[in-house]
Amino acid sequence: MKKWTSLIAFSLLAMLLFVGHALGVQFLSTVPGSTDDPLVTKSYVDELLKSYTPQQNTGNITALEQEMTRKMTEYEQKIQTLINNASGQIGGNELIVVQLFPGDILIGVAGTEIIVRSGKTMIVAEENGIPDVTAGKDLGKGTVVPHNHQLLVPRADGRGIVADQASTLPVYVMVRGGYELRKVQ
């Protein structure tokens, strides 16, 4: 009897091992390159890429290109405006020395500080003058600028100083902020 029990037990164990192995092979092994394969293969990626066509995104790409072009134009205009507002500006807070020859005109932008160090200069302005911060008064058009007085240009409306044309010596000026040099016409 013991023999038959051992034989049945061994047969059941063998059958369970065979069925377990068959199920394990079926569920654990997948076809390489299939969607069930846990490792992505080149063939799987190639199959996915075949389903995408460039025409699907053409409209979206065109809209994005137009938006990007519009934004670039907008930023270029902003940059150009900033460059124009800062023309002549060097070093931000630094006072720079500018040499003016007879007849040269230095036109400041809003906030430009001018200090005449040597030579004879006069105020250039349309209507209002330029504030002399040192003396606490307004210097009108044609007024001679005193040496070592700080002038502050209030607006970018063509105000500045002109080096005396009758002089033969250059004028030295310290400037902080944006400015433009012109010749008398």
Number of C-alpha atoms within 10 A of each C-alpha: 6 6 8 9 10 11 12 11 12 12 12 12 12 12 12 12 12 12 12 12 11 11 12 11 11 10 8 8 11 13 8 14 16 14 12 11 14 10 11 13 13 10 12 15 11 10 12 10 10 8 7 10 9 7 9 9 10 11 10 10 13 11 11 12 12 11 12 12 12 12 12 12 12 12 12 12 12 12 12 12 12 11 12 12 16 16 15 18 22 15 10 11 10 12 17 16 15 15 13 23 19 20 18 21 24 23 24 29 24 18 15 20 20 28 21 22 15 15 20 22 28 19 22 22 18 11 9 14 20 23 17 19 13 12 12 11 12 15 20 18 18 14 15 16 22 19 14 14 16 19 27 23 22 17 13 16 15 17 25 27 29 27 26 21 14 9 14 10 15 17 21 19 22 17 25 22 24 21 25 14 15 13 13 10 5
